[in-house]
């Protein structure tokens, strides 16, 4: 056996035992203080020299991955979600619903598509193939773009921690997402909706939606202490959200199933008959979900502050001030009627007993009002689009609209600039008069 030194950085030798060339490079120090030496093997001296040079190049660039067998994509995504993202939720830098969305897309698309690949052997071709398959299903292009961003963020953390030598997602062009067409109510439809809502309990809820453009969670989480009717201002500082329950036990599989796609061990036969998991709707007696865990945590209806510029103070239109005064008087009468059954949450919009309104029930209420007003079905969020559109059509600048609605970026607000046809027609008319009189 012959041995050769390579500038004090590594060693190369031929082994008669296996008839191959071997190379060793010291790349650093392990956590326990021992030298971290990496081994490379090849059938020829030239080949092993190339591998050693590549390892030395990675060492110089600080891109040598950690010692030990790299995890699979499935293993790393689980670690990323349960530690990195979970910590961000705790410190408030990530919304809980964002983590829920991450978990859902990883379970539905990432793990089935590329989960078995070792993370250090993942290539741009693997990602391109995954996105192509998702687009062919077909999925919305915005969903595929979100999947790409989740993978890219997970690989970025893996690179920062030395688990991989590079983030291969940076070598892939991000899937383009088509802009979703905005479908606001017309002025006539909005007035018809308000006429119907006025005759219903909590009718002011929809006046707030159409006049101020609050998100559903912001409207349902609005408290009286943040509404100053004398000054005519509203502080949008809280929101009501329904979060997904998480297992609190040490063994989710024994509790039922870690993911409801896997076979439930608590007697739910639906999983056996449907290989992709629970059918829709899932049987009420299914105990494979985290919500059935006796130690469940982190779910249900919760109040939480909005992120970034979503927390704002906005003026209330004068006609709406009068409506809110009448609504408050009506709510006080309900409180007296409820007596000891009243649950004090200081909510502007609540159930007859003071408890928060479930977003699902709020959605159903919106659908009933639209039907009664003769307006085609639309999302609750389209009420927010309606408020933005009315602001733009009445000459309010995009910067002001951005502040009123709590958009974090101007490009979000600019989506409404093309719907203000009345302003465009007025501008064209002025140009025509300037040129032709």
C-alpha positions, 0 to 999 in steps of 0.5 A: 500500500502506497500513501501520498500527502497532498499539501498537508490538506489530505492524503491519497493512497492505493489499497491492495485490499480492495484494489481502489484509491482512497482519499482523506481530507480534514475539513474541521472539528466535530462537536466532540473535539475530534478531527472531522476527516472525510473519506473518498474512494474511486477506482483510479488515482485521477478520479480520487484526486478529483474528488479530493480537490472538490472536497477541498474546494467545498472546505475553502468555500465553507460549503462542507455538509455536516458529518453523518448520513444526510436526512431524506427530504421527508425527514428534513421537511418534518424537522423544518416544520416541527422545529424551525417553523414552530419556533417562528410561530412561538416568537410571532414571526410566522402566523400559525395558519401559515404553518398549517398551510406549510404542513398541508402542502408538504404532506400533500405534494412534497413528501409524495413527490420527492420525499424519499430522495436524500436531501444532499442528492436532490437535483434541480431536475427532481424539482422541475419534474415535481412542479410539472406533475403538479401543474398537470393535475392540474393545480392552481399555478399559485399553489405550485409556486407556494410549494416551490417557496416552501421547498426553497426556504427549507433548503436554505435553512439546511444550507445555513446549517451545513446539512447540504452544500447548496440550495438546489432550489435556487437553480430552478426558475420559480413557477409563475403564478397567474394573478387571480381575477378580482370579483368585487360587487358592483355598487348596486349589488353592494347596496342590495346586500346592505338592504338585506343585511340591515334587517338581520341580526349583526347586520352592521357586520356587513356594513363594516366589510363593504365600507372598510374592507376588513378581513373576515378575522379582523371583523370577527375579532373586533372589540369595542375597546378599539372602536371610538365612535365619538372620534370616528376611528377604529383600531384593527389590532386583533383578529379571530382565527380558527387554527388546526389542532396538533397532537399533544401526546408523545405518540401520535400513532398510538393516539390514532394517526399522525396524519389522517391519511394514514390508517387510524388505529382507533376503529375508524374503518373509513381509512381502510376503504379509502387509500388516500385517507378520510373521505369527504366528509370524514365520519364524525367518529373518526379518531385519527385526527389531532382534534381527537387527541386528549392532549390536543393543543394549539387549535380552535378559535383564538385571538391573535394580533395581525402581522406587520401593517395589518395592524392599523388605525382607520377612520370610520365613514360617518353613516357607519358610525350611526349604524354601529351605535344602533348595533351596540344598543341592540347588543346591550339588550341581548346581553341583558336578556342572556343574563348569566349565560352571557360570555363577556369578550367585548366583541363588536360582533358575537353570538346572542350569548357573547361568544365569538362567531365561528368563521364557518357560520359567518361564511354561511350568513354571507351566502344567505344574504347574497341569495336574498339580495339576488346576487350571485355567490361570492367569497366573504373576501370579495367584500374586501375587494369591493371596499378597495374598488369603491375607494379607487373608483372614487378617486382615493390614491393607491397609497391611501388605499394601501394604508386603509386596507393594511396591505404590506406591499403596493403591488397588492393594492395595484391590482385594483387600479385596472377595475376603476373603469369610471376613472379611466373613462373620465381620463380618456374624456379629458384627453379628448377634450384637450386635443379636439375641444 
